[in-house]
Amino acid sequence: MKVTDTNYDKLITYILIAIIAITPLLYFPYVEKGDLYPTGINQYQLIRYDNIYKPKITAVYYLVLLLAVIILLKQYYDKNKINTDLSNISIFLFLTFTILSTIFSKYYFQSIYGRPFRWEGLITYISYVLIFITAGYFIKKLKYLKKIIKYLFISGSIISIYGLIQFYGFDFINRDPLRINWSRSFSTLGNPNFAASYIAIVLSLSLVLYIFSENKEKIYRYGFLSSLFFSFLIATSTRSALIGFLVSTIIFVSIFYKYLKNNFKKVVVIILIFITIFGVMDFGQQFYYSRRVLSLFTDVQTLAISDDDTEVEKIGSKRFVIYKFSIPLLFKNPLLGSGPDTFDKVFPHDEFNKLSEGTGRKIVDKAHNEYLQIGVTLGLPALLFYLLLLYNIYNKGFRALKKVKSKMSDLNIYHAALFMAVVSYTVTALFNISVVTVAPVFWAILGLNIAVSKMEE
């Protein structure tokens, strides 16, 4: 086969599928051995073996490199033209400031590679941007988009089933010392909070497709997937992702109230299934999850009426303490930040640990707010261009929701589903962090929002 005869679109689709459907599954049994982490020219630090995060991001690096080669070949032979728009201008400027942040960072090597067990350095950000560009500007047919989402659901199902196995006390993969006694489910994603931000994406996708399904086969398929994903969300016991999912659901209900009313039976069935799942899982854990949900309201009440700073600072697993110390860091180096994934280098740990209960020094390496994290580490211009990108996707997304009301085509429905997935994640990100186990999926979903809007045009 000649290079000029290659179906580049199909190759690009399969590599994107590998990135978002196969790499999240890479989770190896823990073994007692060390890895070398570069800290300078011919200088290394011995770190614990990373069986969760490093395999995933290493696979992403190689796949993105292959993706870049194929895109260059496609551009050379197919003369594919990418028109300038707000999204690609925003992402280009975001990446430019990320590169500048790395070049001028005091913590150069960590800025390039990322902190051990986080790995969100410059190389990773370049990978995210290439995933976004590929999904947004090289997926041009609905059949390829559907294929990507199909395999995302297959991967999400495997992750959810494994997470539910963990929930009921079984785990066939040897855990590392940190996770040996964890009771909350994290599946292959390293942490219950990360697993929840991932499953909120696929749950929002499947639920919208369920609601708009017309034939029985699709109703049963997406109803089953939504139930499975919701079960895993409960198993993670993560409030931030639950908030993200609820916000996207409320937006969806407020816009499609009449349609939901006309399809009352379908809506009631899925609500009853979700209530049953929550009740059974909650009862089996002595109502632990009910208490977690109720604690949201007590936290809000404490924030609203309490005059006790100590009580307020405990809200959200001490997130408010982290925010309190992080916000001033935005103005320490507002133009370029401290460098990608160098939050731990600039956070005032001594002051933070004075407020912490118990013994032992705690290291905070993430802001627990994705937007605050970007502002502190990459600088305010990078944050501005990232928010500009999200603004454009939100703008197109709300327009897509209006289109669905007037014309219920496959294209419009998929755009609505993809947009709801973005809403779930971006709201969750107010209280959660970007991680290499989830972010490649999110950046691909961001890109697919652009792709489907271009298909509509």
N, C-alpha and C positions, 0 to 999 in steps of 0.2 A: 504493500500500500504506500502510495506517495504521501509526502508530508502535506502537500496541497489538498489531498483528498480526505484528510483526517476530519472527523466530526468533532471539532473542538468544543462545541456546546455540550455534547454528551460527556466528554472527558471532564470538563469543568464541573458539570453536575455531579458526577461520581466522586470527584475529589471533595467537593463541598459536603456530600453525604458522609464521606469518611471523616471529615473534620467534625461535623455536628452529631453524627450518630455512632461512630466507632470510638473516637478518642475519649468520650466521657466514660466508656466502659473499661478503659485501661486501669486496672487496679490489681497490683501484684501482692502475693503474700509477703509479709514483713520478715526480713532476715537480719540478723545482727552483723552488720558490716557498715563501713564508712564510705563517704563520697568526698571528693575534693571540690572545693568551691573557690574560684579565682578571686583573689583580693588585690592583685597587682600584677605587674609584669614578672612572670615566673614565681609568683607568690600564691600560696593556696592555704585554705583553712579546711580542717577535717570536720565534716558535718555528718549527722546521722543519715542513714539510707532513706531516701524519699521514695516510697512505694506507691504514692497516690498522685501527687501533683507533677513531679518531674516527668514521669512516663507520658502523661497527657500532653504537656506543653512541648516536649521533645518531638512527639509525633506531629503536633500542629506545625512546628517549625519546618519539618521535612515536607509535609503536605503543602504548606504555603509556598515553599520554595519550588516544588513541582508545579503548583498552580501558577506561579509567576512566569515560569518557563513557557507553559502552555498558552498563557495570555499573550506573552510576547510573540509567540509563533502565530497566534490567531490575528494579532494586530498586524503582523508583517504580511501574512498571506490573504487574510480576509478584509483588510483595510477597515476594521471596525472603528467607527467614529463615536467618541463619547462627547456629547454636548455638555457645555458648561452649565451648571445649575447651582442653586444654593447649597445643596447637599454635598456635592463634590468639592466646592470651594471651601465650605466649612471644614470638611474632613482633611483637606490638604493643609489648611492653615493650622488645624489642631495638631497634625503630625509635624508640621514645621516647628511649632513651639515646643513639642515634645523632644524633637532632635536638639534644638537649642538648649532646652533645659538639661539634657544629658551632657552636652559639650561643656557647659559652664558650671556643672555640678561639682561640689567639693568631693562628692562620693561617686566618682566616675565609674568605677567597675560595678558597683551595686546598681547604678543607674542603667548600665547596659544590660546586665543579666537579671536584675531583680534580686530581692532579698531571698535567701534560702527558704524553701517551702512556700514562697509566694510567687516568685519568678515573673513578676510583672514589670520588667525593665523595658528598655527601648526596643529590643528585639521582639518582645511580646506585643508591644503597641503597634509596631510595624505589621506584625502578623494580623492583629485585629483589623487594622485599616485595610489590608489587602483582602481579608475575608469579606468586609463590608463592600468594598468596591466590586469584588467578583460577584457577590450575591445581588448587588444593586444594579450593575450595569452589564453583566454578561449572562444573566438568566433572563431570556427574552420570550420564553414560551411557557404557557400555563402548565403544559404537561410536565415540564422539567420541575417547575415549582411544586406541583402536586407530588412528584416523586420524592423530592427532598423532604417534604412534610411527612409523607408516608413512612420514610425510614427514620425520621425524628421520632415519630410515634412508636415505632418498633423498639428503638433504643430506649425511649422513655418507659415503655412497658417492662423491659428487662430490668432497668434501674429500679422501677417501682416494686416489682415482684421481689427483687433481692432486698430492697429496703423493708418490705413487709415481713420477709423472713427474719431479718434482724430484729424487727419490732417484737416478734414472738419468741425471741431468745435464741435463735440459731444463727450461726455465722460460720461458713465453711472456708473463709479466707483468714489466714493468720493476721491478727491486728498488731500494730506497733504499741509500745508501752503507753503512749498518750491515750489511745482509744480503747485499751483493753477492757475497761469497765463501763464504757458508755452505754446508756440504756436507750437514748434517742437514736432514731434511724438516720444514717447518713449514706447508705448504699455504697456506691463506688466514688462518691464525690467529696469525701474527706471531712465533712462537717454537716450537722443537721441544718444549719442556717443556709449553707451553700446548696444543699440538696433541695431545700424548700424554694429558694429563688429560682432554681432550675425548673422544678416541677410546676411552679406558678405559671411559667411561660407555656409549657405544653398543655397544662390544664385549661388555661384561657383559650388556647387554640382549639382544642378538642370540643370544649363546651359550646363555643360559637358555632362550630360546624354541626354539632348535634342539634342545636336550636333551629338552624336553617335547613336541616336535612328533610327531604320530602318522602323518600322511599324507605321501606322498613329496614332493608339491609344496612343503610347508612345510619339510620336512627339507632339500631342495635349496636353497630360497630362503635360509633362515637359516644353513645351512652355508656357502653362498657368501658371504653378508654377513659372517659371523664370520671367514672366511678373509681377506677383503678388509680388514676392520678390523684384524685381527691383523698383516697385512702392513704396514699404515701405522704401527702401534704400533712395530714393529721398525725401520721407516725413520726414526722420530723419535729412536731410540737414547736413550730417557729411562728411567732406572732407577726413579725414584719412581713413575711410572705403572705400570711393570711390577710393582713391589711391590704397589701397590694392586690391580691385576688379579689377582695371584697370591693375595693374602689373601682376596679375595672368592671366588675359585675354591676355595681350601682350605676355607672355611666351607661353601660349597655342597656340595662332595664329602663332607665329614664328616657333613652332615645327610642327604644323599640317596645314601649309599653303596650301600644295597641296590637302589635304583632304577637306579643307574648300572651295578651288577653285572648286573642283569636286562636292561639295554639295552647290553650290552658292545660289540656291533658298531658301534653309532652313536658311542659314546664313542671307541673305537679309531680309527675313521675320521678324526674331527676331530683327534685327537692326532697321528696320522701326517701329516695335512695341515699342522698347525702346525709340526711338526718339519721337514718338507720345506721349508716357506716360510722358516723360520729358517735352515736349512742353506744353501739357495741364496743368500739375501740376504747371509748372513754370509761365505760363500766368495767372493762377488763383491767384498766389501770387505776382503779379506785378514784375516778373522776379527776385525775391529774390534769387532763386537757381542758375540762370545764374551768378549773381554777386558773389555768394559764390564760384562757380567753377572758375570764372575769377580771384578771389582774390588769388587762388593758384599761378597763374602766376605772379601776382604783388608781392606776398611774395617772390617768387624765385628771381625775379628781384631785390627786395630790398636787399635780402641776398647777391646777387652777386656784386652789384655795390655801395650800400649805405655806406657812411662813418659815418653816424649818428647812434651811438649806441642805442639811444632812439628809432629810427625807427625799427632797427633790433630786439630789445628786444620785440617789440609788435607782432612779427610774430607768427602765430599759437596760438592765444589767450594767448600770453605771455609764450608759452612753452619754448622758447629759454632762457627766464629769469630763469625759473625753472631748465632747463638743466645746465645753467651757475652756479647755486648754488649747484646743485646736484652732478655734476661730482667730485668735491673735496671730497665729502662724501664717494666715493668709496674707498678712501685710509685712511679714518679715522679709520676704523676697517675692513681691507681688508679680513681677514681670515673668520670671522663669521658674519660680518655686525652688525646691531643694534637689530636684532630680527624680525621675521615675522610681517608684517603690523605695523611697528613702524616708518615709514617714517616721520610722523608728529612730532615725538619726537626729531629728529636730524636735520630736515630742518631749516635753518636760517631764521625764519619768520620775524624778525626785519629788516634785510637787504632787504628781498624781499618786504616788505610792504613800505619801503622808496621809492621804484621805482613804486609802484602801484598808480594809479590815484584814486581819490575819497576818501571817508571816510570809516572808519571801518577796523578792522584788519582781514585779510584773512588768513585762515589756509590751507596750502598745505599738504595733507596727501597721495598723490601719485606723482610719478615722471613724469607721463604722457609719459612714455616710459617703457614698461614692462621689458626690459632687464636691464635698469638703476635701476629700482625698485628692481629687484632681487639682483643686485650687491650691492646696498646700504644696504638692509635689511637682506639679507641672506649671503652675502659675495661673493667674487670673485670665490672661488672654486665651490660654488653652481651654480653660473652663468655659469662657464665653463662647468659643467656637463649637465646643461640644454641645452646649445648651442651644446654640443656633441650629445645629444639626437636628437635635430632638424637637425643637420648635417646628422645623420644616416637616418632620415626620408626623408630628401631632396635627399640624395644619392639614396635611394631605389625608391623614387618618380620619379626622372628623368630617371631611368632605366625602370620604368613602362611605362613612356611616349614613350620611344623607342620601347618597346614591343608592344604597341597598334598599332604603325605604321606597324609592321610586322604581327601581329596577333590580330584581333579585337574580342577578346572573352569577355564575361560578366565580368570575373574576372579582366582582364586588364583594361577594361573601368571603373569599379568601383574604381580600384586603382588610375587611372588617375583623376577621379572626387574627390576622397578623398584627393589626394595630392594637387589639385588646391584649395580646401577649406583651407588646411593648409597654402598654400602660401598667400591667401587672409588675413587670420587672422594674420600671423606672420609679414607681411608687415604693416598691420594696427597697430599692437602692437608697432611699432616704434614711434607712436604718440598717443597711447591710453593706457588704463590701464586694468589689469586683475581684473575682478569683479565676484562675486559669481553667478550673473545672467547668465553669458556667459561661464565662465571658465570650468564648468563641461562638457558642450557640446564640447568645444575645446579639452579637455583632452581625451574625448571619441573618437573624430575624430582622434586625434593623435594615440590612441591605435588601431583603426580600420585600419589605414595605416599599422601598424605592422602586424595585423591579416591577411589582404589581401595579403601582401607580403609573409607570411608564407604559405598561401593557394597556392600561385603560386609555391612555392618551393616544 
